Amino acid sequence: MSEEKYSGNEVLLLSGVGTMEAEIIISKLKSYGIPVLKKSKGIGGLMEIYTGVNSYGSDIYVPEDALELAHELLGHAADDEILE
């Protein structure tokens, strides 16, 4: 696997993703060398610590210059059909 360096601002890849879906997506992107930032909505981050579930969802960000590759890796699943 090649180590690519990405620079630039992070952009929103997916919004409102559930805990399990987020972890699967993040794992896949990281395996291809794409850095990922996950931000929990509302008090979702705290809920995830205590219960393991974030019912508010999370937003997933990637570097701007990796956005197209991330969409390709996810099979353009960004329109609410993430893992169906």
KEMI-948405 format. One record per atom (N, C-alpha, C): atom name; chain; x, y, z; residue in three letters; residue number from 1. Coordinates in nm, 4 decimals, always signed. Example, Ala and Ser with C-alpha at 12.3 -4.5 7.8 and 13.67 -1.06 7.14 Angstrom:
BEGIN
 keke bati       xx       yy       zz titi doti
    N    A  +1.3190  -0.5690  +0.7800  ALA    1
   CA    A  +1.2300  -0.4500  +0.7800  ALA    1
    C    A  +1.3200  -0.3300  +0.7800  ALA    1
    N    A  +1.2850  -0.2250  +0.7080  SER    2
   CA    A  +1.3670  -0.1060  +0.7140  SER    2
    C    A  +1.2900  +0.0030  +0.7870  SER    2
***
This chain:
BEGIN
 keke bati       xx       yy       zz titi doti
    N    A  +0.0843  -0.1168  +0.0000  MET    1
   CA    A  +0.0000  +0.0000  +0.0000  MET    1
    C    A  +0.0890  +0.1234  +0.0000  MET    1
    N    A  +0.0601  +0.2160  -0.0845  SER    2
   CA    A  +0.1404  +0.3372  -0.0912  SER    2
    C    A  +0.0900  +0.4387  +0.0105  SER    2
    N    A  +0.1832  +0.5098  +0.0688  GLU    3
   CA    A  +0.1481  +0.6141  +0.1643  GLU    3
    C    A  +0.1362  +0.7458  +0.0891  GLU    3
    N    A  +0.0135  +0.7869  +0.0635  GLU    4
   CA    A  -0.0085  +0.9133  -0.0051  GLU    4
    C    A  -0.0258  +1.0226  +0.0983  GLU    4
    N    A  +0.0233  +1.1400  +0.0681  LYS    5
   CA    A  +0.0088  +1.2543  +0.1571  LYS    5
    C    A  -0.0992  +1.3452  +0.1010  LYS    5
    N    A  -0.1968  +1.3735  +0.1845  TYR    6
   CA    A  -0.3049  +1.4626  +0.1439  TYR    6
    C    A  -0.2907  +1.5922  +0.2206  TYR    6
    N    A  -0.3217  +1.6995  +0.1525  SER    7
   CA    A  -0.3173  +1.8290  +0.2182  SER    7
    C    A  -0.4441  +1.9047  +0.1828  SER    7
    N    A  -0.4646  +2.0097  +0.2524  GLY    8
   CA    A  -0.5825  +2.0905  +0.2235  GLY    8
    C    A  -0.6852  +2.0800  +0.3337  GLY    8
    N    A  -0.7964  +2.1434  +0.3095  ASN    9
   CA    A  -0.9039  +2.1474  +0.4075  ASN    9
    C    A  -0.9861  +2.0210  +0.4020  ASN    9
    N    A  -1.0428  +1.9858  +0.5162  GLU   10
   CA    A  -1.1307  +1.8702  +0.5173  GLU   10
    C    A  -1.2690  +1.9114  +0.4680  GLU   10
    N    A  -1.3338  +1.8184  +0.3992  VAL   11
   CA    A  -1.4676  +1.8418  +0.3459  VAL   11
    C    A  -1.5583  +1.7278  +0.3913  VAL   11
    N    A  -1.6861  +1.7579  +0.3997  LEU   12
   CA    A  -1.7838  +1.6604  +0.4457  LEU   12
    C    A  -1.8034  +1.5518  +0.3409  LEU   12
    N    A  -1.7857  +1.4280  +0.3826  LEU   13
   CA    A  -1.8085  +1.3134  +0.2955  LEU   13
    C    A  -1.9475  +1.2566  +0.3189  LEU   13
    N    A  -1.9814  +1.2309  +0.4446  LEU   14
   CA    A  -2.1123  +1.1752  +0.4810  LEU   14
    C    A  -2.1614  +1.2418  +0.6089  LEU   14
    N    A  -2.2927  +1.2515  +0.6233  SER   15
   CA    A  -2.3516  +1.3140  +0.7409  SER   15
    C    A  -2.4570  +1.2231  +0.8029  SER   15
    N    A  -2.4652  +1.2250  +0.9354  GLY   16
   CA    A  -2.5670  +1.1486  +1.0057  GLY   16
    C    A  -2.5471  +0.9987  +1.0019  GLY   16
    N    A  -2.4237  +0.9549  +0.9948  VAL   17
   CA    A  -2.3919  +0.8127  +0.9833  VAL   17
    C    A  -2.3975  +0.7481  +1.1217  VAL   17
    N    A  -2.4558  +0.6289  +1.1303  GLY   18
   CA    A  -2.4625  +0.5542  +1.2558  GLY   18
    C    A  -2.3258  +0.5039  +1.2989  GLY   18
    N    A  -2.3178  +0.4619  +1.4235  THR   19
   CA    A  -2.1904  +0.4207  +1.4835  THR   19
    C    A  -2.1225  +0.3082  +1.4068  THR   19
    N    A  -2.1938  +0.2011  +1.3800  MET   20
   CA    A  -2.1329  +0.0864  +1.3118  MET   20
    C    A  -2.0941  +0.1201  +1.1680  MET   20
    N    A  -2.1835  +0.1884  +1.0965  GLU   21
   CA    A  -2.1518  +0.2269  +0.9584  GLU   21
    C    A  -2.0294  +0.3168  +0.9544  GLU   21
    N    A  -2.0218  +0.4112  +1.0493  ALA   22
   CA    A  -1.9083  +0.5034  +1.0536  ALA   22
    C    A  -1.7776  +0.4275  +1.0722  ALA   22
    N    A  -1.7760  +0.3316  +1.1626  GLU   23
   CA    A  -1.6530  +0.2562  +1.1882  GLU   23
    C    A  -1.6107  +0.1738  +1.0669  GLU   23
    N    A  -1.7069  +0.1161  +0.9963  ILE   24
   CA    A  -1.6756  +0.0386  +0.8757  ILE   24
    C    A  -1.6194  +0.1293  +0.7673  ILE   24
    N    A  -1.6839  +0.2432  +0.7464  ILE   25
   CA    A  -1.6402  +0.3383  +0.6434  ILE   25
    C    A  -1.5017  +0.3926  +0.6764  ILE   25
    N    A  -1.4808  +0.4323  +0.8018  ILE   26
   CA    A  -1.3512  +0.4859  +0.8437  ILE   26
    C    A  -1.2413  +0.3819  +0.8243  ILE   26
    N    A  -1.2687  +0.2591  +0.8614  SER   27
   CA    A  -1.1706  +0.1515  +0.8451  SER   27
    C    A  -1.1338  +0.1320  +0.6985  SER   27
    N    A  -1.2333  +0.1335  +0.6117  LYS   28
   CA    A  -1.2071  +0.1149  +0.4688  LYS   28
    C    A  -1.1238  +0.2299  +0.4138  LYS   28
    N    A  -1.1595  +0.3533  +0.4468  LEU   29
   CA    A  -1.0854  +0.4688  +0.3962  LEU   29
    C    A  -0.9415  +0.4690  +0.4479  LEU   29
    N    A  -0.9236  +0.4393  +0.5756  LYS   30
   CA    A  -0.7883  +0.4364  +0.6328  LYS   30
    C    A  -0.7035  +0.3267  +0.5704  LYS   30
    N    A  -0.7662  +0.2147  +0.5324  SER   31
   CA    A  -0.6896  +0.1062  +0.4707  SER   31
    C    A  -0.6343  +0.1470  +0.3344  SER   31
    N    A  -0.6931  +0.2496  +0.2737  TYR   32
   CA    A  -0.6431  +0.3028  +0.1474  TYR   32
    C    A  -0.5585  +0.4281  +0.1685  TYR   32
    N    A  -0.5247  +0.4575  +0.2922  GLY   33
   CA    A  -0.4364  +0.5694  +0.3219  GLY   33
    C    A  -0.5034  +0.7048  +0.3252  GLY   33
    N    A  -0.6350  +0.7080  +0.3347  ILE   34
   CA    A  -0.7074  +0.8352  +0.3390  ILE   34
    C    A  -0.7324  +0.8724  +0.4847  ILE   34
    N    A  -0.6806  +0.9868  +0.5295  PRO   35
   CA    A  -0.7073  +1.0301  +0.6664  PRO   35
    C    A  -0.8546  +1.0669  +0.6825  PRO   35
    N    A  -0.9097  +1.0370  +0.7981  VAL   36
   CA    A  -1.0521  +1.0570  +0.8224  VAL   36
    C    A  -1.0715  +1.1289  +0.9553  VAL   36
    N    A  -1.1697  +1.2191  +0.9580  LEU   37
   CA    A  -1.2087  +1.2872  +1.0804  LEU   37
    C    A  -1.3560  +1.2589  +1.1043  LEU   37
    N    A  -1.3887  +1.2080  +1.2228  LYS   38
   CA    A  -1.5281  +1.1798  +1.2580  LYS   38
    C    A  -1.5711  +1.2784  +1.3654  LYS   38
    N    A  -1.6813  +1.3499  +1.3401  LYS   39
   CA    A  -1.7350  +1.4440  +1.4382  LYS   39
    C    A  -1.8746  +1.3980  +1.4767  LYS   39
    N    A  -1.8958  +1.3837  +1.6065  SER   40
   CA    A  -2.0272  +1.3430  +1.6556  SER   40
    C    A  -2.1192  +1.4641  +1.6626  SER   40
    N    A  -2.2473  +1.4402  +1.6364  LYS   41
   CA    A  -2.3462  +1.5475  +1.6433  LYS   41
    C    A  -2.4030  +1.5563  +1.7845  LYS   41
    N    A  -2.4304  +1.6773  +1.8285  GLY   42
   CA    A  -2.4922  +1.6977  +1.9588  GLY   42
    C    A  -2.4134  +1.6321  +2.0702  GLY   42
    N    A  -2.4857  +1.5633  +2.1586  ILE   43
   CA    A  -2.4194  +1.4929  +2.2686  ILE   43
    C    A  -2.3900  +1.3482  +2.2308  ILE   43
    N    A  -2.3927  +1.3204  +2.1019  GLY   44
   CA    A  -2.3706  +1.1847  +2.0529  GLY   44
    C    A  -2.2373  +1.1258  +2.0933  GLY   44
    N    A  -2.1332  +1.2079  +2.0971  GLY   45
   CA    A  -2.0012  +1.1584  +2.1357  GLY   45
    C    A  -1.9999  +1.1083  +2.2787  GLY   45
    N    A  -2.0659  +1.1815  +2.3677  LEU   46
   CA    A  -2.0746  +1.1407  +2.5073  LEU   46
    C    A  -2.1586  +1.0143  +2.5215  LEU   46
    N    A  -2.2687  +1.0082  +2.4475  MET   47
   CA    A  -2.3533  +0.8888  +2.4507  MET   47
    C    A  -2.2773  +0.7662  +2.4020  MET   47
    N    A  -2.1931  +0.7865  +2.3008  GLU   48
   CA    A  -2.1159  +0.6746  +2.2456  GLU   48
    C    A  -2.0157  +0.6206  +2.3475  GLU   48
    N    A  -1.9610  +0.7088  +2.4289  ILE   49
   CA    A  -1.8672  +0.6654  +2.5329  ILE   49
    C    A  -1.9388  +0.5799  +2.6368  ILE   49
    N    A  -2.0564  +0.6239  +2.6788  TYR   50
   CA    A  -2.1283  +0.5534  +2.7857  TYR   50
    C    A  -2.2049  +0.4311  +2.7384  TYR   50
    N    A  -2.2659  +0.4385  +2.6203  THR   51
   CA    A  -2.3537  +0.3298  +2.5758  THR   51
    C    A  -2.3007  +0.2529  +2.4558  THR   51
    N    A  -2.2029  +0.3103  +2.3870  GLY   52
   CA    A  -2.1508  +0.2454  +2.2671  GLY   52
    C    A  -2.2303  +0.2783  +2.1427  GLY   52
    N    A  -2.3355  +0.3594  +2.1587  VAL   53
   CA    A  -2.4215  +0.3947  +2.0457  VAL   53
    C    A  -2.4395  +0.5457  +2.0417  VAL   53
    N    A  -2.4330  +0.6015  +1.9228  ASN   54
   CA    A  -2.4545  +0.7441  +1.9022  ASN   54
    C    A  -2.5826  +0.7614  +1.8217  ASN   54
    N    A  -2.6930  +0.7886  +1.8888  SER   55
   CA    A  -2.8212  +0.7996  +1.8188  SER   55
    C    A  -2.8356  +0.9305  +1.7420  SER   55
    N    A  -2.7430  +1.0239  +1.7603  TYR   56
   CA    A  -2.7470  +1.1502  +1.6879  TYR   56
    C    A  -2.6738  +1.1424  +1.5544  TYR   56
    N    A  -2.5937  +1.0408  +1.5358  GLY   57
   CA    A  -2.5181  +1.0257  +1.4117  GLY   57
    C    A  -2.3871  +1.1017  +1.4152  GLY   57
    N    A  -2.3045  +1.0741  +1.3171  SER   58
   CA    A  -2.1737  +1.1380  +1.3057  SER   58
    C    A  -2.1532  +1.1882  +1.1641  SER   58
    N    A  -2.0676  +1.2884  +1.1524  ASP   59
   CA    A  -2.0259  +1.3384  +1.0219  ASP   59
    C    A  -1.8853  +1.2874  +0.9954  ASP   59
    N    A  -1.8593  +1.2480  +0.8716  ILE   60
   CA    A  -1.7276  +1.1979  +0.8329  ILE   60
    C    A  -1.6667  +1.2950  +0.7326  ILE   60
    N    A  -1.5457  +1.3411  +0.7656  TYR   61
   CA    A  -1.4734  +1.4362  +0.6818  TYR   61
    C    A  -1.3467  +1.3714  +0.6275  TYR   61
    N    A  -1.3096  +1.4102  +0.5057  VAL   62
   CA    A  -1.1841  +1.3672  +0.4437  VAL   62
    C    A  -1.1171  +1.4901  +0.3839  VAL   62
    N    A  -0.9866  +1.4826  +0.3545  PRO   63
   CA    A  -0.9213  +1.5955  +0.2882  PRO   63
    C    A  -0.9868  +1.6234  +0.1526  PRO   63
    N    A  -0.9908  +1.7495  +0.1171  GLU   64
   CA    A  -1.0568  +1.7908  -0.0072  GLU   64
    C    A  -1.0017  +1.7181  -0.1291  GLU   64
    N    A  -0.8699  +1.6986  -0.1337  ASP   65
   CA    A  -0.8108  +1.6338  -0.2504  ASP   65
    C    A  -0.8266  +1.4815  -0.2488  ASP   65
    N    A  -0.8894  +1.4263  -0.1446  ALA   66
   CA    A  -0.9163  +1.2821  -0.1390  ALA   66
    C    A  -1.0651  +1.2516  -0.1532  ALA   66
    N    A  -1.1470  +1.3546  -0.1700  LEU   67
   CA    A  -1.2918  +1.3364  -0.1734  LEU   67
    C    A  -1.3368  +1.2468  -0.2880  LEU   67
    N    A  -1.2849  +1.2697  -0.4066  GLU   68
   CA    A  -1.3254  +1.1894  -0.5225  GLU   68
    C    A  -1.2888  +1.0419  -0.5035  GLU   68
    N    A  -1.1685  +1.0159  -0.4543  LEU   69
   CA    A  -1.1264  +0.8781  -0.4292  LEU   69
    C    A  -1.2143  +0.8134  -0.3223  LEU   69
    N    A  -1.2474  +0.8879  -0.2185  ALA   70
   CA    A  -1.3334  +0.8347  -0.1118  ALA   70
    C    A  -1.4701  +0.7961  -0.1667  ALA   70
    N    A  -1.5270  +0.8803  -0.2531  HIS   71
   CA    A  -1.6558  +0.8474  -0.3155  HIS   71
    C    A  -1.6443  +0.7204  -0.3992  HIS   71
    N    A  -1.5358  +0.7068  -0.4734  GLU   72
   CA    A  -1.5161  +0.5871  -0.5558  GLU   72
    C    A  -1.5045  +0.4619  -0.4691  GLU   72
    N    A  -1.4300  +0.4710  -0.3596  LEU   73
   CA    A  -1.4115  +0.3558  -0.2715  LEU   73
    C    A  -1.5417  +0.3127  -0.2052  LEU   73
    N    A  -1.6274  +0.4088  -0.1788  LEU   74
   CA    A  -1.7555  +0.3773  -0.1155  LEU   74
    C    A  -1.8622  +0.3442  -0.2183  LEU   74
    N    A  -1.8250  +0.3406  -0.3441  GLY   75
   CA    A  -1.9208  +0.3065  -0.4488  GLY   75
    C    A  -2.0298  +0.4101  -0.4635  GLY   75
    N    A  -1.9934  +0.5360  -0.4434  HIS   76
   CA    A  -2.0893  +0.6463  -0.4527  HIS   76
    C    A  -2.2074  +0.6227  -0.3598  HIS   76
    N    A  -2.1800  +0.5689  -0.2412  ALA   77
   CA    A  -2.2855  +0.5363  -0.1453  ALA   77
    C    A  -2.3282  +0.6571  -0.0635  ALA   77
    N    A  -2.2866  +0.7738  -0.1041  ALA   78
   CA    A  -2.3138  +0.8920  -0.0240  ALA   78
    C    A  -2.4587  +0.9368  -0.0285  ALA   78
    N    A  -2.5421  +0.8745  -0.1113  ASP   79
   CA    A  -2.6812  +0.9176  -0.1139  ASP   79
    C    A  -2.7714  +0.8207  -0.0396  ASP   79
    N    A  -2.7474  +0.8101  +0.0921  ASP   80
   CA    A  -2.8328  +0.7373  +0.1869  ASP   80
    C    A  -2.8431  +0.5875  +0.1632  ASP   80
    N    A  -2.7569  +0.5284  +0.0854  GLU   81
   CA    A  -2.7566  +0.3836  +0.0673  GLU   81
    C    A  -2.6198  +0.3307  +0.1075  GLU   81
    N    A  -2.5750  +0.3657  +0.2251  ILE   82
   CA    A  -2.4375  +0.3426  +0.2659  ILE   82
    C    A  -2.3980  +0.1958  +0.2603  ILE   82
    N    A  -2.4656  +0.1108  +0.3290  LEU   83
   CA    A  -2.4219  -0.0287  +0.3348  LEU   83
    C    A  -2.5367  -0.1252  +0.3095  LEU   83
    N    A  -2.6289  -0.0893  +0.2239  GLU   84
   CA    A  -2.7428  -0.1774  +0.1959  GLU   84
    C    A  -2.7107  -0.2776  +0.0890  GLU   84
***
